[in-house]
Amino acid sequence: MTSPTVHFIFTTACLIAAAGAFPIDDKKAPESPGDIKAIQGAMLTAIPKAQAATVSIDLGDGSGSGVIVSADGLVMTAAHVSAGVGKEVSVDMPDGTKLKAETLGLDSETDAALIQITEKLPEGKPFPTVEINRTDDTKLGDWVFSLGHSGGFDKARGAVSRIGRLVRVANTTLQTDGALIGGDSGGPLFDMEGRLIGIHSRVGAVVGQNMHVPVKVFTDNWDRMLKSEFIGEGPFAEKPVKGKGFLGLATKPAGGGIEVTKVGRKSPAEEAGIRQGDLLRSLNGEKLDSREKLQSILAELAAGDKLAFEITRDGKDETINLKLGKR
């Protein structure tokens, strides 16, 4: 026998689907216990799927949130969370599974970014996903709910859910009166049908000051972000400056390449395993026949860019991969 609670949740979900909108949205405030139960029923229906796809993004020196939108592990988040293009990060799934990921493109002016999870789930299972609301039909006063890993990942607690309403709707910004805190940035904002409508951007100091990036900003720049483009000039992410990357080694000319004469302490070169005496033969596929050649290649790269050195050490050839640091 179906319980009254389950029946009510099912009925609420059907009413929303039939109406194409949440019926309480048009009311200034809930007018009866039935309205409160309708809100509760909608959330109980939508939250389990939404929570399964809401992840914590581990940046090493901090964390944010994101939401998976494709079965192959594409994550929508905020640009100030990803903080760059081509960065290696990790993603915490709700069950505690930690997976490697890489930041793709971002829009530094609106705070939108994509991240690709690069590791597979056990047994090759598809990633849990949420539906994106592509109709652009959100309006002032709509009831919404947010998810995020407030204060960082906590497996026992899971992603925290909060409810609120849209108090401002603009082309590149949504504002809600729900409560968010640090760690929620990059997390998802849903309508009461459980469809993704935005990503948390600026977390306000008080209730009513939380800003979110509408999904339309993402869809308008989708192809460019998938191609790992850095869009705009900020302020939500700092554009890398060519020639400002830090490697941390000195070289001299040698037959077949350039020889490492010194490696800086705690430099990217040292941390990658480059040693004094190594013969650097090529960098990113380009032959190194002089120190000037190395400098000319580095002049076109920025902090965070990937390097692949082909080296010879003790008569053996090998490849060393690293990322440029900041000066």
Buried (B, 14 or more C-beta within 10 A) or exposed (E): EEEEEEEBBEEBBEBBEEEEBBBBBEEEEBEEEEBEBBBBBBBBBBBEBBBBBBBBBBBEEEBBBBBBBBEEBBBBBBBBBBBBBBBEBBBBBBEEEEBEBBBBBBBBBBBBBBBBBBEEBEEEEEBBBBBBBEEEEBEEBBBBBBBBBBEBBBEEEBBBBBBBBBBEBEEBBBBBBBBBBEBBBBBBBBBBBBBBBBBBBBBBEEEEBBBBBBBBBBEBBEEBBEEBBBBBEEEBBBBBEEEBBBBBBBBEEBEEBBBBEEBBEEBBBBBBBBBEEBBBBBBEEEEBBEBEBBEEBBEEBBBBBEBEBBBBBEEEEEEBEBBBBEE
